[in-house]
Amino acid sequence: MHLGEAGLPPAAAVGAAGWTARAFLGLPLLTEGALADITVYDTDPREEPAVLRHPRRVMLRGRIIR
């Protein structure tokens, strides 16, 4: 949320916390056989950043925790 408040477009702010950051750091985006970390939202957070506060489902290291 703070990145958006600083003027970053929503898609760039969400990317900074995910795929874009991994690419910038030189980390692999997807690794075959790796455990999944997934967060699911009711709407696209790139279009509605406030939804980031209310994930529908969270999977961490391959296990559903919410």
All heavy atoms as TSV, in Angstrom:
chain	resi	resn	atom	element	x	y	z
A	1	MET	N	N	0.819	-1.183	0.000
A	1	MET	CA	C	0.000	0.000	0.000
A	1	MET	C	C	0.871	1.258	0.000
A	1	MET	O	O	0.523	2.231	-0.622
A	1	MET	CB	C	-0.931	0.007	1.208
A	1	MET	CG	C	-1.915	-1.176	1.251
A	1	MET	SD	S	-3.045	-1.300	-0.142
A	1	MET	CE	C	-4.103	0.073	0.146
A	2	HIS	N	N	1.991	1.229	0.693
A	2	HIS	CA	C	2.828	2.419	0.780
A	2	HIS	C	C	3.442	2.784	-0.568
A	2	HIS	O	O	3.624	3.970	-0.851
A	2	HIS	CB	C	3.919	2.233	1.824
A	2	HIS	CG	C	3.384	2.066	3.214
A	2	HIS	ND1	N	2.755	3.076	3.894
A	2	HIS	CD2	C	3.369	1.000	4.040
A	2	HIS	CE1	C	2.374	2.651	5.073
A	2	HIS	NE2	N	2.725	1.381	5.188
A	3	LEU	N	N	3.759	1.786	-1.368
A	3	LEU	CA	C	4.315	2.084	-2.687
A	3	LEU	C	C	3.293	2.814	-3.549
A	3	LEU	O	O	3.643	3.743	-4.276
A	3	LEU	CB	C	4.774	0.802	-3.379
A	3	LEU	CG	C	5.965	0.082	-2.737
A	3	LEU	CD1	C	6.222	-1.243	-3.431
A	3	LEU	CD2	C	7.201	0.957	-2.772
A	4	GLY	N	N	2.039	2.402	-3.461
A	4	GLY	CA	C	0.981	3.091	-4.188
A	4	GLY	C	C	0.784	4.503	-3.678
A	4	GLY	O	O	0.589	5.439	-4.459
A	5	GLU	N	N	0.853	4.671	-2.373
A	5	GLU	CA	C	0.718	6.011	-1.788
A	5	GLU	C	C	1.868	6.913	-2.204
A	5	GLU	O	O	1.724	8.132	-2.256
A	5	GLU	CB	C	0.650	5.907	-0.268
A	5	GLU	CG	C	-0.631	5.240	0.223
A	5	GLU	CD	C	-0.598	4.886	1.696
A	5	GLU	OE1	O	0.410	5.167	2.379
A	5	GLU	OE2	O	-1.590	4.299	2.168
A	6	ALA	N	N	3.021	6.306	-2.520
A	6	ALA	CA	C	4.179	7.071	-2.963
A	6	ALA	C	C	4.095	7.429	-4.445
A	6	ALA	O	O	4.969	8.109	-4.968
A	6	ALA	CB	C	5.457	6.299	-2.687
A	7	GLY	N	N	3.029	6.946	-5.128
A	7	GLY	CA	C	2.831	7.309	-6.519
A	7	GLY	C	C	3.122	6.213	-7.523
A	7	GLY	O	O	2.973	6.414	-8.724
A	8	LEU	N	N	3.550	5.049	-7.065
A	8	LEU	CA	C	3.798	3.944	-7.979
A	8	LEU	C	C	2.467	3.407	-8.481
A	8	LEU	O	O	1.549	3.216	-7.690
A	8	LEU	CB	C	4.557	2.841	-7.226
A	8	LEU	CG	C	5.518	1.964	-7.999
A	8	LEU	CD1	C	6.618	2.783	-8.650
A	8	LEU	CD2	C	6.127	0.936	-7.070
A	9	PRO	N	N	2.325	3.147	-9.780
A	9	PRO	CA	C	1.079	2.562	-10.283
A	9	PRO	C	C	0.828	1.215	-9.601
A	9	PRO	O	O	1.771	0.504	-9.247
A	9	PRO	CB	C	1.344	2.375	-11.779
A	9	PRO	CG	C	2.487	3.263	-12.097
A	9	PRO	CD	C	3.293	3.385	-10.841
A	10	PRO	N	N	-0.439	0.830	-9.420
A	10	PRO	CA	C	-0.758	-0.422	-8.722
A	10	PRO	C	C	-0.035	-1.645	-9.271
A	10	PRO	O	O	0.472	-2.459	-8.496
A	10	PRO	CB	C	-2.272	-0.547	-8.879
A	10	PRO	CG	C	-2.752	0.858	-9.011
A	10	PRO	CD	C	-1.659	1.565	-9.781
A	11	ALA	N	N	0.027	-1.811	-10.579
A	11	ALA	CA	C	0.686	-2.989	-11.153
A	11	ALA	C	C	2.165	-3.020	-10.788
A	11	ALA	O	O	2.723	-4.080	-10.488
A	11	ALA	CB	C	0.506	-3.022	-12.663
A	12	ALA	N	N	2.827	-1.876	-10.778
A	12	ALA	CA	C	4.243	-1.812	-10.422
A	12	ALA	C	C	4.445	-2.074	-8.933
A	12	ALA	O	O	5.406	-2.727	-8.530
A	12	ALA	CB	C	4.820	-0.455	-10.809
A	13	ALA	N	N	3.532	-1.593	-8.107
A	13	ALA	CA	C	3.633	-1.802	-6.660
A	13	ALA	C	C	3.473	-3.289	-6.322
A	13	ALA	O	O	4.229	-3.832	-5.510
A	13	ALA	CB	C	2.582	-0.966	-5.933
A	14	VAL	N	N	2.515	-3.950	-6.937
A	14	VAL	CA	C	2.327	-5.388	-6.702
A	14	VAL	C	C	3.532	-6.160	-7.229
A	14	VAL	O	O	4.032	-7.075	-6.574
A	14	VAL	CB	C	1.013	-5.888	-7.349
A	14	VAL	CG1	C	0.923	-7.400	-7.290
A	14	VAL	CG2	C	-0.186	-5.251	-6.654
A	15	GLY	N	N	4.021	-5.783	-8.387
A	15	GLY	CA	C	5.197	-6.443	-8.961
A	15	GLY	C	C	6.430	-6.306	-8.095
A	15	GLY	O	O	7.237	-7.226	-7.995
A	16	ALA	N	N	6.571	-5.179	-7.424
A	16	ALA	CA	C	7.731	-4.956	-6.566
A	16	ALA	C	C	7.776	-5.935	-5.401
A	16	ALA	O	O	8.830	-6.191	-4.828
A	16	ALA	CB	C	7.715	-3.521	-6.036
A	17	ALA	N	N	6.643	-6.505	-5.061
A	17	ALA	CA	C	6.581	-7.474	-3.970
A	17	ALA	C	C	6.563	-8.906	-4.476
A	17	ALA	O	O	6.408	-9.835	-3.693
A	17	ALA	CB	C	5.326	-7.216	-3.135
A	18	GLY	N	N	6.719	-9.114	-5.768
A	18	GLY	CA	C	6.607	-10.464	-6.311
A	18	GLY	C	C	7.599	-10.739	-7.418
A	18	GLY	O	O	8.806	-10.670	-7.232
A	19	TRP	N	N	7.046	-11.041	-8.594
A	19	TRP	CA	C	7.867	-11.471	-9.728
A	19	TRP	C	C	8.911	-10.447	-10.127
A	19	TRP	O	O	10.049	-10.815	-10.416
A	19	TRP	CB	C	6.981	-11.765	-10.951
A	19	TRP	CG	C	6.019	-12.870	-10.709
A	19	TRP	CD1	C	4.658	-12.750	-10.573
A	19	TRP	CD2	C	6.297	-14.257	-10.546
A	19	TRP	NE1	N	4.094	-13.979	-10.344
A	19	TRP	CE2	C	5.082	-14.916	-10.317
A	19	TRP	CE3	C	7.465	-14.994	-10.566
A	19	TRP	CZ2	C	5.019	-16.286	-10.122
A	19	TRP	CZ3	C	7.393	-16.359	-10.373
A	19	TRP	CH2	C	6.174	-16.985	-10.146
A	20	THR	N	N	8.550	-9.183	-10.156
A	20	THR	CA	C	9.493	-8.149	-10.573
A	20	THR	C	C	10.695	-8.102	-9.638
A	20	THR	O	O	11.841	-7.982	-10.077
A	20	THR	CB	C	8.798	-6.781	-10.614
A	20	THR	OG1	O	7.652	-6.876	-11.459
A	20	THR	CG2	C	9.717	-5.705	-11.147
A	21	ALA	N	N	10.443	-8.225	-8.335
A	21	ALA	CA	C	11.532	-8.215	-7.358
A	21	ALA	C	C	12.448	-9.421	-7.548
A	21	ALA	O	O	13.678	-9.300	-7.476
A	21	ALA	CB	C	10.966	-8.185	-5.944
A	22	ARG	N	N	11.870	-10.599	-7.773
A	22	ARG	CA	C	12.682	-11.796	-7.981
A	22	ARG	C	C	13.568	-11.651	-9.215
A	22	ARG	O	O	14.745	-12.000	-9.177
A	22	ARG	CB	C	11.800	-13.035	-8.111
A	22	ARG	CG	C	11.112	-13.414	-6.800
A	22	ARG	CD	C	10.381	-14.734	-6.920
A	22	ARG	NE	N	11.292	-15.853	-7.104
A	22	ARG	CZ	C	11.952	-16.467	-6.123
A	22	ARG	NH1	N	11.802	-16.063	-4.890
A	22	ARG	NH2	N	12.756	-17.478	-6.389
A	23	ALA	N	N	12.994	-11.125	-10.289
A	23	ALA	CA	C	13.778	-10.934	-11.514
A	23	ALA	C	C	14.905	-9.936	-11.272
A	23	ALA	O	O	16.047	-10.140	-11.700
A	23	ALA	CB	C	12.867	-10.469	-12.645
A	24	PHE	N	N	14.606	-8.853	-10.575
A	24	PHE	CA	C	15.602	-7.826	-10.277
A	24	PHE	C	C	16.762	-8.413	-9.466
A	24	PHE	O	O	17.914	-8.073	-9.670
A	24	PHE	CB	C	14.946	-6.670	-9.503
A	24	PHE	CG	C	15.918	-5.615	-9.076
A	24	PHE	CD1	C	16.374	-4.665	-9.973
A	24	PHE	CD2	C	16.389	-5.577	-7.771
A	24	PHE	CE1	C	17.285	-3.695	-9.580
A	24	PHE	CE2	C	17.304	-4.614	-7.371
A	24	PHE	CZ	C	17.754	-3.667	-8.274
A	25	LEU	N	N	16.448	-9.302	-8.535
A	25	LEU	CA	C	17.470	-9.921	-7.690
A	25	LEU	C	C	18.184	-11.087	-8.369
A	25	LEU	O	O	19.096	-11.683	-7.799
A	25	LEU	CB	C	16.828	-10.413	-6.381
A	25	LEU	CG	C	16.294	-9.304	-5.474
A	25	LEU	CD1	C	15.483	-9.903	-4.339
A	25	LEU	CD2	C	17.436	-8.451	-4.941
A	26	GLY	N	N	17.743	-11.433	-9.594
A	26	GLY	CA	C	18.368	-12.524	-10.329
A	26	GLY	C	C	17.942	-13.896	-9.847
A	26	GLY	O	O	18.617	-14.885	-10.108
A	27	LEU	N	N	16.804	-13.969	-9.154
A	27	LEU	CA	C	16.293	-15.236	-8.649
A	27	LEU	C	C	15.384	-15.884	-9.692
A	27	LEU	O	O	14.740	-15.183	-10.476
A	27	LEU	CB	C	15.507	-15.009	-7.351
A	27	LEU	CG	C	16.310	-14.419	-6.204
A	27	LEU	CD1	C	15.385	-14.043	-5.057
A	27	LEU	CD2	C	17.379	-15.391	-5.748
A	28	PRO	N	N	15.306	-17.211	-9.715
A	28	PRO	CA	C	14.424	-17.868	-10.675
A	28	PRO	C	C	12.964	-17.553	-10.365
A	28	PRO	O	O	12.574	-17.414	-9.204
A	28	PRO	CB	C	14.716	-19.359	-10.473
A	28	PRO	CG	C	15.278	-19.461	-9.103
A	28	PRO	CD	C	15.990	-18.167	-8.835
A	29	LEU	N	N	12.167	-17.428	-11.421
A	29	LEU	CA	C	10.751	-17.134	-11.233
A	29	LEU	C	C	9.966	-18.380	-10.865
A	29	LEU	O	O	9.172	-18.369	-9.941
A	29	LEU	CB	C	10.177	-16.479	-12.489
A	29	LEU	CG	C	10.842	-15.156	-12.881
A	29	LEU	CD1	C	10.184	-14.591	-14.131
A	29	LEU	CD2	C	10.772	-14.156	-11.751
A	30	LEU	N	N	10.189	-19.446	-11.590
A	30	LEU	CA	C	9.539	-20.726	-11.297
A	30	LEU	C	C	10.609	-21.801	-11.319
A	30	LEU	O	O	11.468	-21.812	-12.189
A	30	LEU	CB	C	8.481	-21.059	-12.355
A	30	LEU	CG	C	7.259	-20.159	-12.400
A	30	LEU	CD1	C	6.379	-20.554	-13.569
A	30	LEU	CD2	C	6.468	-20.248	-11.104
A	31	THR	N	N	10.545	-22.703	-10.358
A	31	THR	CA	C	11.497	-23.801	-10.289
A	31	THR	C	C	10.715	-25.105	-10.217
A	31	THR	O	O	9.884	-25.278	-9.321
A	31	THR	CB	C	12.396	-23.661	-9.039
A	31	THR	OG1	O	13.019	-22.383	-9.052
A	31	THR	CG2	C	13.451	-24.732	-9.016
A	32	GLU	N	N	10.957	-25.987	-11.163
A	32	GLU	CA	C	10.240	-27.256	-11.196
A	32	GLU	C	C	10.469	-28.026	-9.902
A	32	GLU	O	O	11.596	-28.143	-9.410
A	32	GLU	CB	C	10.719	-28.090	-12.383
A	32	GLU	CG	C	9.920	-29.348	-12.571
A	32	GLU	CD	C	10.301	-30.099	-13.830
A	32	GLU	OE1	O	10.828	-29.481	-14.762
A	32	GLU	OE2	O	10.059	-31.313	-13.860
A	33	GLY	N	N	9.372	-28.498	-9.313
A	33	GLY	CA	C	9.439	-29.274	-8.090
A	33	GLY	C	C	9.453	-28.451	-6.819
A	33	GLY	O	O	9.398	-28.998	-5.725
A	34	ALA	N	N	9.534	-27.126	-6.942
A	34	ALA	CA	C	9.550	-26.278	-5.753
A	34	ALA	C	C	8.166	-26.229	-5.122
A	34	ALA	O	O	7.151	-26.376	-5.797
A	34	ALA	CB	C	10.003	-24.864	-6.123
A	35	LEU	N	N	8.120	-26.050	-3.803
A	35	LEU	CA	C	6.845	-25.897	-3.113
A	35	LEU	C	C	6.226	-24.558	-3.492
A	35	LEU	O	O	6.936	-23.578	-3.738
A	35	LEU	CB	C	7.051	-25.985	-1.604
A	35	LEU	CG	C	7.558	-27.340	-1.106
A	35	LEU	CD1	C	7.832	-27.268	0.378
A	35	LEU	CD2	C	6.555	-28.426	-1.413
A	36	ALA	N	N	4.912	-24.504	-3.497
A	36	ALA	CA	C	4.211	-23.306	-3.952
A	36	ALA	C	C	3.917	-22.349	-2.812
A	36	ALA	O	O	3.529	-22.751	-1.727
A	36	ALA	CB	C	2.901	-23.696	-4.623
A	37	ASP	N	N	4.103	-21.066	-3.064
A	37	ASP	CA	C	3.626	-19.983	-2.212
A	37	ASP	C	C	2.672	-19.185	-3.089
A	37	ASP	O	O	3.083	-18.596	-4.081
A	37	ASP	CB	C	4.757	-19.079	-1.743
A	37	ASP	CG	C	5.698	-19.772	-0.763
A	37	ASP	OD1	O	5.313	-20.807	-0.208
A	37	ASP	OD2	O	6.807	-19.260	-0.559
A	38	ILE	N	N	1.393	-19.212	-2.753
A	38	ILE	CA	C	0.367	-18.590	-3.589
A	38	ILE	C	C	-0.586	-17.806	-2.698
A	38	ILE	O	O	-0.939	-18.263	-1.611
A	38	ILE	CB	C	-0.446	-19.648	-4.373
A	38	ILE	CG1	C	0.475	-20.472	-5.271
A	38	ILE	CG2	C	-1.557	-19.000	-5.179
A	38	ILE	CD1	C	-0.195	-21.688	-5.874
A	39	THR	N	N	-0.993	-16.655	-3.165
A	39	THR	CA	C	-2.033	-15.883	-2.493
A	39	THR	C	C	-3.122	-15.597	-3.516
A	39	THR	O	O	-2.833	-15.161	-4.624
A	39	THR	CB	C	-1.487	-14.558	-1.939
A	39	THR	OG1	O	-0.330	-14.842	-1.154
A	39	THR	CG2	C	-2.507	-13.849	-1.084
A	40	VAL	N	N	-4.375	-15.855	-3.153
A	40	VAL	CA	C	-5.513	-15.680	-4.055
A	40	VAL	C	C	-6.407	-14.564	-3.518
A	40	VAL	O	O	-6.693	-14.520	-2.324
A	40	VAL	CB	C	-6.332	-16.995	-4.168
A	40	VAL	CG1	C	-7.538	-16.816	-5.071
A	40	VAL	CG2	C	-5.441	-18.125	-4.647
A	41	TYR	N	N	-6.826	-13.682	-4.419
A	41	TYR	CA	C	-7.692	-12.551	-4.058
A	41	TYR	C	C	-8.987	-12.601	-4.859
A	41	TYR	O	O	-9.039	-13.206	-5.922
A	41	TYR	CB	C	-6.969	-11.228	-4.338
A	41	TYR	CG	C	-5.695	-11.090	-3.559
A	41	TYR	CD1	C	-4.467	-11.387	-4.131
A	41	TYR	CD2	C	-5.713	-10.684	-2.232
A	41	TYR	CE1	C	-3.294	-11.279	-3.412
A	41	TYR	CE2	C	-4.547	-10.570	-1.505
A	41	TYR	CZ	C	-3.340	-10.865	-2.102
A	41	TYR	OH	O	-2.180	-10.764	-1.379
A	42	ASP	N	N	-10.009	-11.936	-4.356
A	42	ASP	CA	C	-11.299	-11.881	-5.053
A	42	ASP	C	C	-11.230	-11.027	-6.316
A	42	ASP	O	O	-11.972	-11.266	-7.262
A	42	ASP	CB	C	-12.392	-11.325	-4.130
A	42	ASP	CG	C	-12.762	-12.314	-3.035
A	42	ASP	OD1	O	-12.655	-13.542	-3.265
A	42	ASP	OD2	O	-13.159	-11.863	-1.955
A	43	THR	N	N	-10.369	-10.022	-6.333
A	43	THR	CA	C	-10.194	-9.171	-7.509
A	43	THR	C	C	-8.706	-9.003	-7.773
A	43	THR	O	O	-7.873	-9.334	-6.936
A	43	THR	CB	C	-10.845	-7.783	-7.303
A	43	THR	OG1	O	-10.242	-7.163	-6.172
A	43	THR	CG2	C	-12.335	-7.890	-7.070
A	44	ASP	N	N	-8.369	-8.472	-8.909
A	44	ASP	CA	C	-6.980	-8.275	-9.311
A	44	ASP	C	C	-6.363	-7.136	-8.496
A	44	ASP	O	O	-6.788	-5.988	-8.612
A	44	ASP	CB	C	-6.938	-7.941	-10.796
A	44	ASP	CG	C	-5.529	-7.906	-11.362
A	44	ASP	OD1	O	-4.560	-7.769	-10.582
A	44	ASP	OD2	O	-5.399	-7.996	-12.598
A	45	PRO	N	N	-5.348	-7.411	-7.655
A	45	PRO	CA	C	-4.757	-6.353	-6.831
A	45	PRO	C	C	-4.045	-5.275	-7.639
A	45	PRO	O	O	-3.823	-4.182	-7.130
A	45	PRO	CB	C	-3.785	-7.098	-5.915
A	45	PRO	CG	C	-3.547	-8.405	-6.559
A	45	PRO	CD	C	-4.763	-8.713	-7.389
A	46	ARG	N	N	-3.735	-5.565	-8.896
A	46	ARG	CA	C	-3.131	-4.528	-9.738
A	46	ARG	C	C	-4.149	-3.455	-10.097
A	46	ARG	O	O	-3.791	-2.339	-10.425
A	46	ARG	CB	C	-2.548	-5.140	-11.012
A	46	ARG	CG	C	-1.397	-6.100	-10.718
A	46	ARG	CD	C	-0.979	-6.850	-11.940
A	46	ARG	NE	N	-2.110	-7.656	-12.414
A	46	ARG	CZ	C	-2.099	-8.382	-13.506
A	46	ARG	NH1	N	-1.016	-8.416	-14.268
A	46	ARG	NH2	N	-3.148	-9.089	-13.861
A	47	GLU	N	N	-5.422	-3.818	-10.028
A	47	GLU	CA	C	-6.488	-2.862	-10.327
A	47	GLU	C	C	-7.138	-2.330	-9.060
A	47	GLU	O	O	-7.685	-1.231	-9.062
A	47	GLU	CB	C	-7.539	-3.529	-11.212
A	47	GLU	CG	C	-6.988	-3.924	-12.570
A	47	GLU	CD	C	-7.989	-4.689	-13.397
A	47	GLU	OE1	O	-9.179	-4.724	-13.034
A	47	GLU	OE2	O	-7.572	-5.260	-14.418
A	48	GLU	N	N	-7.097	-3.115	-7.988
A	48	GLU	CA	C	-7.714	-2.723	-6.719
A	48	GLU	C	C	-6.767	-3.102	-5.571
A	48	GLU	O	O	-6.934	-4.132	-4.910
A	48	GLU	CB	C	-9.054	-3.438	-6.556
A	48	GLU	CG	C	-9.868	-2.919	-5.415
A	48	GLU	CD	C	-11.214	-3.626	-5.321
A	48	GLU	OE1	O	-11.764	-4.034	-6.358
A	48	GLU	OE2	O	-11.683	-3.777	-4.200
A	49	PRO	N	N	-5.722	-2.284	-5.323
A	49	PRO	CA	C	-4.701	-2.622	-4.334
A	49	PRO	C	C	-5.234	-2.889	-2.918
A	49	PRO	O	O	-4.635	-3.648	-2.166
A	49	PRO	CB	C	-3.774	-1.405	-4.333
A	49	PRO	CG	C	-4.002	-0.748	-5.643
A	49	PRO	CD	C	-5.432	-1.025	-6.001
A	50	ALA	N	N	-6.356	-2.310	-2.548
A	50	ALA	CA	C	-6.896	-2.506	-1.194
A	50	ALA	C	C	-7.226	-3.967	-0.914
A	50	ALA	O	O	-7.250	-4.384	0.252
A	50	ALA	CB	C	-8.129	-1.637	-0.995
A	51	VAL	N	N	-7.438	-4.777	-1.952
A	51	VAL	CA	C	-7.768	-6.195	-1.769
A	51	VAL	C	C	-6.588	-6.964	-1.153
A	51	VAL	O	O	-6.776	-8.035	-0.587
A	51	VAL	CB	C	-8.228	-6.825	-3.108
A	51	VAL	CG1	C	-7.064	-7.086	-4.025
A	51	VAL	CG2	C	-8.987	-8.111	-2.849
A	52	LEU	N	N	-5.390	-6.404	-1.201
A	52	LEU	CA	C	-4.221	-7.063	-0.615
A	52	LEU	C	C	-4.378	-7.300	0.885
A	52	LEU	O	O	-3.754	-8.192	1.445
A	52	LEU	CB	C	-2.957	-6.235	-0.878
A	52	LEU	CG	C	-2.499	-6.197	-2.334
A	52	LEU	CD1	C	-1.429	-5.142	-2.523
A	52	LEU	CD2	C	-2.017	-7.560	-2.780
A	53	ARG	N	N	-5.229	-6.535	1.518
A	53	ARG	CA	C	-5.451	-6.688	2.959
A	53	ARG	C	C	-6.359	-7.876	3.289
A	53	ARG	O	O	-6.452	-8.270	4.451
A	53	ARG	CB	C	-6.067	-5.420	3.525
A	53	ARG	CG	C	-5.171	-4.215	3.417
A	53	ARG	CD	C	-5.858	-2.993	4.015
A	53	ARG	NE	N	-5.137	-1.787	3.733
A	53	ARG	CZ	C	-4.238	-1.251	4.554
A	53	ARG	NH1	N	-3.979	-1.842	5.697
A	53	ARG	NH2	N	-3.622	-0.146	4.220
A	54	HIS	N	N	-7.028	-8.443	2.268
A	54	HIS	CA	C	-8.010	-9.501	2.513
A	54	HIS	C	C	-7.844	-10.665	1.536
A	54	HIS	O	O	-8.687	-10.869	0.656
A	54	HIS	CB	C	-9.429	-8.932	2.414
A	54	HIS	CG	C	-9.650	-7.746	3.287
A	54	HIS	ND1	N	-9.811	-7.850	4.644
A	54	HIS	CD2	C	-9.693	-6.427	2.996
A	54	HIS	CE1	C	-9.966	-6.641	5.158
A	54	HIS	NE2	N	-9.885	-5.761	4.185
A	55	PRO	N	N	-6.775	-11.460	1.682
A	55	PRO	CA	C	-6.612	-12.597	0.766
A	55	PRO	C	C	-7.702	-13.646	0.965
A	55	PRO	O	O	-8.174	-13.861	2.077
A	55	PRO	CB	C	-5.239	-13.164	1.143
A	55	PRO	CG	C	-5.000	-12.710	2.529
A	55	PRO	CD	C	-5.720	-11.395	2.677
A	56	ARG	N	N	-8.132	-14.247	-0.123
A	56	ARG	CA	C	-9.132	-15.311	-0.083
A	56	ARG	C	C	-8.479	-16.632	0.352
A	56	ARG	O	O	-9.024	-17.408	1.108
A	56	ARG	CB	C	-9.768	-15.468	-1.475
A	56	ARG	CG	C	-10.636	-16.689	-1.654
A	56	ARG	CD	C	-11.898	-16.693	-0.845
A	56	ARG	NE	N	-12.712	-15.523	-1.160
A	56	ARG	CZ	C	-13.686	-15.069	-0.380
A	56	ARG	NH1	N	-13.970	-15.686	0.743
A	56	ARG	NH2	N	-14.369	-14.013	-0.704
A	57	ARG	N	N	-7.277	-16.905	-0.165
A	57	ARG	CA	C	-6.585	-18.159	0.133
A	57	ARG	C	C	-5.081	-17.877	0.139
A	57	ARG	O	O	-4.583	-17.115	-0.675
A	57	ARG	CB	C	-6.896	-19.195	-0.941
A	57	ARG	CG	C	-6.270	-20.525	-0.764
A	57	ARG	CD	C	-6.954	-21.443	0.231
A	57	ARG	NE	N	-8.333	-21.687	-0.158
A	57	ARG	CZ	C	-9.355	-21.663	0.702
A	57	ARG	NH1	N	-9.162	-21.407	1.969
A	57	ARG	NH2	N	-10.583	-21.897	0.299
A	58	VAL	N	N	-4.362	-18.527	1.063
A	58	VAL	CA	C	-2.909	-18.406	1.129
A	58	VAL	C	C	-2.316	-19.805	1.220
A	58	VAL	O	O	-2.738	-20.615	2.044
A	58	VAL	CB	C	-2.458	-17.574	2.355
A	58	VAL	CG1	C	-0.934	-17.522	2.437
A	58	VAL	CG2	C	-3.042	-16.172	2.302
A	59	MET	N	N	-1.348	-20.095	0.342
A	59	MET	CA	C	-0.642	-21.361	0.374
A	59	MET	C	C	0.830	-21.036	0.600
A	59	MET	O	O	1.427	-20.249	-0.133
A	59	MET	CB	C	-0.808	-22.122	-0.945
A	59	MET	CG	C	-0.109	-23.461	-0.953
A	59	MET	SD	S	-0.312	-24.343	-2.511
A	59	MET	CE	C	-1.961	-24.981	-2.307
A	60	LEU	N	N	1.418	-21.619	1.640
A	60	LEU	CA	C	2.808	-21.366	1.991
A	60	LEU	C	C	3.550	-22.692	2.061
A	60	LEU	O	O	3.126	-23.608	2.781
A	60	LEU	CB	C	2.873	-20.638	3.338
A	60	LEU	CG	C	4.244	-20.270	3.863
A	60	LEU	CD1	C	4.946	-19.296	2.913
A	60	LEU	CD2	C	4.118	-19.623	5.235
A	61	ARG	N	N	4.635	-22.777	1.280
A	61	ARG	CA	C	5.423	-24.014	1.203
A	61	ARG	C	C	4.564	-25.229	0.866
A	61	ARG	O	O	4.738	-26.303	1.413
A	61	ARG	CB	C	6.195	-24.234	2.494
A	61	ARG	CG	C	7.217	-23.146	2.755
A	61	ARG	CD	C	8.014	-23.413	4.024
A	61	ARG	NE	N	8.769	-22.235	4.351
A	61	ARG	CZ	C	8.403	-21.356	5.298
A	61	ARG	NH1	N	7.289	-21.538	5.984
A	61	ARG	NH2	N	9.146	-20.312	5.534
A	62	GLY	N	N	3.573	-25.015	0.003
A	62	GLY	CA	C	2.736	-26.108	-0.469
A	62	GLY	C	C	1.579	-26.478	0.439
A	62	GLY	O	O	0.839	-27.400	0.146
A	63	ARG	N	N	1.379	-25.756	1.541
A	63	ARG	CA	C	0.291	-26.067	2.472
A	63	ARG	C	C	-0.658	-24.873	2.579
A	63	ARG	O	O	-0.215	-23.730	2.709
A	63	ARG	CB	C	0.843	-26.376	3.859
A	63	ARG	CG	C	1.845	-27.532	3.824
A	63	ARG	CD	C	2.251	-27.906	5.181
A	63	ARG	NE	N	1.207	-28.842	5.625
A	63	ARG	CZ	C	1.281	-29.546	6.703
A	63	ARG	NH1	N	2.311	-29.423	7.488
A	63	ARG	NH2	N	0.326	-30.388	7.025
A	64	ILE	N	N	-1.939	-25.136	2.540
A	64	ILE	CA	C	-2.937	-24.072	2.688
A	64	ILE	C	C	-2.964	-23.647	4.159
A	64	ILE	O	O	-3.167	-24.466	5.049
A	64	ILE	CB	C	-4.334	-24.544	2.236
A	64	ILE	CG1	C	-4.305	-24.830	0.735
A	64	ILE	CG2	C	-5.395	-23.499	2.576
A	64	ILE	CD1	C	-5.579	-25.426	0.196
A	65	ILE	N	N	-2.729	-22.353	4.381
A	65	ILE	CA	C	-2.751	-21.844	5.754
A	65	ILE	C	C	-3.932	-20.922	6.010
A	65	ILE	O	O	-4.176	-20.516	7.131
A	65	ILE	CB	C	-1.427	-21.137	6.124
A	65	ILE	CG1	C	-1.160	-19.941	5.223
A	65	ILE	CG2	C	-0.278	-22.125	6.068
A	65	ILE	CD1	C	-0.016	-19.083	5.669
A	66	ARG	N	N	-4.634	-20.574	4.955
A	66	ARG	CA	C	-5.842	-19.754	5.088
A	66	ARG	C	C	-6.780	-20.030	3.952
A	66	ARG	O	O	-6.471	-20.115	2.838
A	66	ARG	CB	C	-5.501	-18.279	5.118
A	66	ARG	CG	C	-6.743	-17.419	5.205
A	66	ARG	CD	C	-6.443	-15.972	5.150
A	66	ARG	NE	N	-7.724	-15.309	5.057
A	66	ARG	CZ	C	-7.979	-14.164	5.625
A	66	ARG	NH1	N	-7.068	-13.555	6.299
A	66	ARG	NH2	N	-9.143	-13.630	5.500
